Amino acid sequence: MSSSKVTKAEFGDFQTPLWFAREICAFLASLGIEPASIVEPTCGLGNFLLAALDQFGSAQTAVGAEINPTYIELLKKQIASRTDQDKVKVIEADFFFTNWQEILISLPDPLLIIGNPPWATNTELSSIGSRNLPPKSNFQNYSGIEAITGASNFDISEWMLLKIFEWLKYRQGVIAILCKTAVARKLLRHTWQNPAQPGNASIHLIEAQQVFHTAVAACLLILDTRETTHSQSCPVYYGLSSNSLLTQIGYRDGQLIANVEFYERWQRLQCADGVHYKWRSGIKHDCAQVMEFEKVGNLYKNKLHKSYELESTYLYPMLKSSDVAKPFPVPSRWMLVTQHSVNDNTLTISHTAPRTWAYLKEHGHLLDSRKSEIYKKRPRFSIFGVGNYTFSPWKVAVSGLYKKLDFVVIGPYEDEPVVLDDTCYFLPCQSETEAHFIASLLNSEPAQQFYQAFIFWDAKRPVTAKVLGRLNLLALAKELGQEWLPARDSEIVRDSHAKQLMLLEKRAEYHERQNKPSQP
């Protein structure tokens, strides 16, 4: 990586174009904002600082702080030619170790804190050895599996903005900050959880590709503390406008809500456990080049473009998110499933399927190099997210990655249960009747609007098992005026169990024949 690219990565250096800074300041002025003081805490080249000085004649003083000395020099040269240079102070400062209260205490209200903090994450900066990081602290209170799976990764701007929000807790002013929309929501949740934090908020979505040439969901977040209100709702607009309302997010019953209107309409359908149904994630193996295959005749070709004659004992037809997003998904690949539960001893494979075991050992260096902590202290070649539910003959599935909610029914393929990868979520079902009944409920308008109340579509993974599990299927059926499917010990489900047992017996017989040595 070149030195310029390292600098850009280290400081999250997406400089705001002057034309866009001017548009934002003009929009803020249209909202009636008239600051006495302007502060840009990570000013870079100072485009926001200069645009704000040009726009707000009411400003008595302005402060810009920046860690990059080259930017400081360039900004000072621009300010030296201005007629209002006497009221501008530019300082070289590290945001994380600056005594901001000492700077702010002398500034008159109302304040305008404006800018564009770094968009990098702590993990990204740590990977390049950056020191542009806040002091280590578990400010999000993550622990256990959340920390292991990366939930403790956070945007540097999130840490900065939490501090900036504190500056205005007991003062009058406006915060107007460009940031990722995911960061804006986290900040608002923190604000709404803290009754001492006043202010009205709004989010204005921007086209980051057009402005910064990066494909990130971003926005202008505005928090106005000039009135001591404690609203727990925030309108979301398209662009720098107060007319193009898209939705209203909020905080209700201890939850961050994506659509307040839909939540208030359908909150009665919410439950804690999904009523006898638990949403499951597909199988996680983190090594698609070894664990996924195309079937070519009697051979299985992996993603390394090598073909192998393997026992079918541990091979299952599979679907990914891109498949599940289709109306009638048909498996075109196969997955090597090394365990039926996460505690299974994989050494059993060496006895039951020696060719499969030899294949795993051949590619052991790739499987052993998987980085996730979940594979540590587990049997070699382990997978995750597997259990009896994985092998249910029928499933109702949904993609976890695509920006839509289409629930599809998935049945056996070539007399085998179909498995899903970890980009999918599903409800295991024992019969075709049960699966189609559940899918019809989930695809209904009340269910779709209920989920819209919780799903933020710009998130990296908008659909999660936690969100899906909030819907009470029994309450939904009653809402739709449908009689609930007969209990699981009914004739339909007894028949499905019998069919599943027959499928398993056929599978065992097939494997026994295939693995039996041929006679000379």
N, C-alpha and C positions, 0 to 999 in steps of 0.2 A: 504494500500500500504506500503511495507517495506521501510525502510530508504534508502536502495540502489536504489530502484526503483524510489523513490521521487527525489533523487539526479540525477538519469539518466534523469528523465522527466524535472526537473528544469533547468538543464544545457544543455539539448539537446545532451546528452553525447553519441555520436556514435564515439568512438575513432577509428581513421584510423589505420588499421593494418600496421605494419612496412613494410611488404612485398609489400603492395599496395602503400605506400608512396614512396618506392624505385622505383617502376615501373613508377609512375607519374614523379618523378624527372629525371629518365632516359629518359622518353619521352620528357620532357622539354629541356633537354640537346640536344636531337636529332634535336630540332627546332632551335638550335643555341643560346640558352639563356645562358648568362654568367654573372650572377649578381655580383656586388661588395658588396651588402648588402642583407641579408636575414631577413625577418620579418615574424614571425608567431604570429598574434595578439590574438588567442585563442588556445594556443598550447597544452593544455591537458597534456598528458604524453610525448609530444615532439617528436613523431615519424616523423612528417614532418620535424621538425627542424633538427633532427639528420640525416635523409635521405638526406636533402638538403646539409648539411655540408659535408657529404661523397661524394656527387655527384659533387658539384661545388667548385673546388679548387680555382676558381677566387674570391670567397667571402672573403672579408677582415674583415667583422663583421657580427654577427647574434644576433637577439633579439627575445626572446620568452616571451609572456605575458600570464598569466593564473590566473583565479579567485580562483581556488581550491587549498588551501595550501598543501593538501596531494600530489597532482600531482606535485607541485613545488618541494617539497622535493625529490620525486622519480626521477624527471628529473635532479636535481642538482647532485644527486649521480652518475648518468650516465655520466654527463658532466665532473665530477671531475676526471674520469679515462681516459679522452681523451687528446691527445697531443695538440689539438687546443683549449683547454678550455679557453685560454686567450682572444680569440676573440668572446666568447659567453656570452651574458648577459641574465639572466632569472629573470623576475620580477613578483611579485604577483600584479595583477591589475584587476580592473573592467573595461571592455572595454568601457562601457557607460559613465564612469566618469574619464577617463584617458586623460591627455593632450598629445595627440599623436603627435602634431606638435613639441612639445618640444623634444620628442624622435626621430622623423624622421629627424629633421633639421641637426643633426650631422652625418647622414648616407650618404655615397657616392652613387651616381648613377652609373650604373643602379640598381634599387631595384628589388627584387623578394619578393612579398607578397604572401605567400602560406598558405594553411590551410584548415580547415574544421569547419566553424562556426556552432553554434547550429541549429538544424533542427526544434525546437519547435516553436509554434505560440504564440503570445501574449495572446490569449484567453486560450490556454492550460496552460500557466504559471500562469495566473490570477486565474484560477480555483483551483490551488493548493496553492494559496497564495504566489507565488514566488516573490522575490524582484529582480530577475535577468532579469530586464526589462529596456528598454530605458526610458528617461524622456517622459512624456505624451505630444504628439503633433500630430496633424492631418496631418502628413507628406504626406499622400496620397490624402488629400483634399476631403474625402468622406463626404456626408451629406445626410439628408433625408432618403429615402427608402433604399439607398445603405448601410447606417450605420445600419438600422434596420434589414436588411436581412443578415447581416454578412459580407458585402463587406469590412468593416473596419478591419477585422481580417487579420493579416499579420504575416509572418515568421520573427522571430527575426533576422535571417541572412540577410534578405532583408534590414532592417534598418542598420545593421553593414556594409554591402557591399556598400550601398550608401555612407557611410562615407569613406570607404576604397577607393572607386573610386575617391573621391575628393582628396585623398592624392596624386594621380598620375596625377591630372589635369594639373599641370605645371612641371611635372618631367618625367624623362625617367625610364621606368621599365616595369615589367610584373606582373599581378595579375593572380594567378592560384588557384582557389578555388573550393572545392567540395560543391555542393548545390543541392537543388531540381531544376529540369528543369524549373518549373513554376517560381521559384525565378530568375533564370538566365534570362528568357525572360523579366521579369519586370525590371530587372536592365538594360538590353540592351535597352528596350524602353525608360527608363529614360535617358540613355546615348545618344540615337539617337535624343531625343527631345531637347537635350542641345548641341548646335553647338560648345560650348567651350570645350567639352570633346573629345580629340583625341583618336585614337587607332584602331587597328584591333582586332576583337573578333572571337573566335571559341568555339563551344560546342562539347564535347566528351561524349557520353552517356555511363554510366557504369551500371553494374549489381549490384544494391544495395542489392539485396537478397543474392548474393554470398559474397559480401564484408562485409555488415553490418547486414545481416539477418533481413532485413526489406523491405516490399513491397512498395517502394517509387520510383517514376521516378526521377532519379538523374543523375548528370553529373559533369564533370570537365569543369568549365568555365574559359577560358583564355582571358585576355584583355592585349594587347601589345601596350604600348604607346611610344615605342622607335622611331617610325616614326609618324610624325604629320599628319596622314591621318584622314579623317572623313567619313569612309565607313559606310553606313547604311544597310549593309548586313552581315550575319554571317553564315558560313557553319556549318552544323550539321553532325558529324561523329559518326559511331558506334565504340566504344572503343577508346583506346589510339592509334590513327592512324590518318594520314592525307590523307589516300587513300580511306577509306570506306565511301564515301560521301553519306548521306541519303537524304538530302534536303538542301535548303538554306533559312533561315528565313530573314526577313528584315523589314524595316519601309518605307512605301510608302503612300503618300497622307494622312498623319496623322493617319495611321493604322499600327498595328503590323501584319505582314504577315507571314503565316506559310509555304508558298511555293511561292517564288518569281517568279519562272518560270511560274507557272499556273496563278499567278496574272497578270503578264505582258501579258499573252496570252488572258485572258478573262476579264480584267478589264472593258471593254466596256459594259459588261452585268450588271454592278453594278448600283444600284439605292438606293434612300433613303427610299422609302415607299412600295416597292414590287409591285407597279402598281395595285391598287384596291384590293389587297389581303393582309391581315394582319395575320401573324403567331400568334397563340395563344398557351398558355400553358394549360395543363389539370388542373383538379380541385385539389386544395391543401386543405387537411383537417387535416393532422398531427395526425390522430388517427385511423389507419387502423383496430385496434382490435374492434372498435365500428362501424365504418362507412362502412366496407366492409363485404360482405356475400357470402356464398354459398347458392344456392336455392335447398332445399330438399323437393320435393312435393310442398305443400302450405306453407311450413315454410322457414324461412331465418335463417341460422346458422352463427353467427359471429365468429371472430377469438378467442374469449374466449370460444368457443365450446358450446355456448348456443343457442338454437333455439327459434324463436319467430314467432308468427302469426302477420304480419304487413300489413297495407294497401300498395298497390303498387304505390300509388300516388307519392311518393318521391323516389322510387327505380328504378334504371336504370342499364341495362347491362353495364359492364365496361371492359376496357383493361388497362394493365400496360405496361411498357417498354418491359418486357420479352415477352409479347404477341405480341406487335407491331413489335418486331424484327423477328417474324415468317412470312413466305410468305403469308399465308392465316389465319389471326388471327380470332379466334372464342371466344366470351366471355364465361367465365366459372364462373364469379363472378358478383356481383351486388353492386352498391354503393348507399348509402343513401345521396341524394342531397337535402339539407335543404333550398336552395335558388335558385332562377332563376337569381338573380343579387345580388351583394354584399351589396346592401342597403335594401333588402327585410327584413320585420319584421318576424322573425321565429315564433313568437307567433301565427301566422295564422295556423301553423301546429296543434295546440291544438284543433282547430275547424274542420279542413278539414280531419285530420288523427289522431284521439285521441290515437290509439294504438301506432303509431309512436312517438307521443309526450311523452307518458308514457315511451317508450323505451329510448328516449333521456334523460329524467329526471332520469331514473334509472342509466344511465351511465354518468350523468352530472359531477360527480367528475373527471372523466377521460378527458372529453372534456374541463372542466374549467381549468384543469392543463396544457393545451397546452402552451408552453413557448413562442411561436412566438409573437412578438409585434403586428402583423397584426390583431390579434383577439381582441385586447383591444379596448374598446369604441365602440364595434360593438354588434349587437344583440347576445344573448346567442345561442350557437350551430352554429355560423356562419362558413362559408367556404370561400375560396378565389379562384380567377381565374375562376369565373363563370359569364356567360352572355348569351344572346340569341344565340351566336355562339356555346355555349356548346351543344345545342340541335339541331344543324343542322343535317339533315338526313344523309348527306354524308360528309365524311372527307377524306383528304389526310394526313396521319400521319407518324411520324418518332420517333424513340426512342431517348431520350436525353442522354442516358447513354451508349449504346452499341457502340463499336468501328467500326461502319459501317454506311453507308448512304443508307438505303433501304426505299423508300417511298411507303407506302401501302395504298390501298383504303379500307375504312371502311364504310359499309352501315348499315341500320337498322337491328336490331336483334329482332325477335319476335314482329315486328311492333313497336319497340321502338328505339329511337336514342341511339347510343352507346356513353357513356361518357368515357373520358380518365383521368388517374391520372396525377399528376404534374411532372412525369418523362417523359412525352411525349409532343410533339408539333404537331400542326395540322393546316391545312387550312380548314375552313368550306366551304362546297359546297352545292348547292341546288339540284343538279341532279347527277345521276350516270355517265352520259356522261361528265359532267364538271369535276367530280372527276378523272375519268380515263384519261382525256385529260391532266389535271394538273400533275398527277402522271407520265405520259409518258414523259413530259417535264423534270421533276425533276430527273428522273432516266437516262436521257441521258448523254452521255460522257461530253459534255460541262458543264452541270450543276454540275456533280460530280467533275470535275476538278476545277470549279469555287469555290465550297465549300471547296475543299482541300486547296485552297489558304488561307483560314481563320481559319481552324479548327486545333487545337492542340490536338491530340488524347490522350495525356497523362494527359490532364486536368481532374479534378474531374467530370465535366459535359462538355464534348467537344462540344456538339451541343446545341446552344441556339437560342431563338427566334430572337435575334438581328442579329446573323450571318445568319440565314435562310432568314431574311427579306432583306438582301442585294442584292438578285438576282432579276433582272428585268425580270419577266416572259414573258412580251410582246416582249422584245428584244431577249429573248431566243427562243421564237417561230419563230421569223423572222430569227434568226441564223440557225435554223433547217429547214427552208423553209416550215413551217407549217402555214396554215391560222388560225388566232386567232379564238377561240371559239366565236360564235355569242354573241352579247351583252346580258346583264342580263334580258332585257325585251323581249328576243326572245321567240319563241314558245317552245323551249326546256326548258327554265327556267320557263316559265309560267306554263308548265305542271308539273315541279318539285314542284312549289309552291302549285299547286292544290293537288298533292300527299301528300305534307307535311301537308296541311290543313286537308286532309282526315285522315291521321294518327293521328293528334291531336284530331280530332273529335272522332275517334274510341277509343283513349286512354281515353278521357273524359267520353264516354259512359261506358267503361269497369270499370273505377274507380267508377262511379255512381252506377253501379250494385253491385260491390264488397262491397262498403261501406254502401249499403242500409241494414238496419236491417232485419234479417230473420223473416218471419211470423210464429207465434206459430201454 
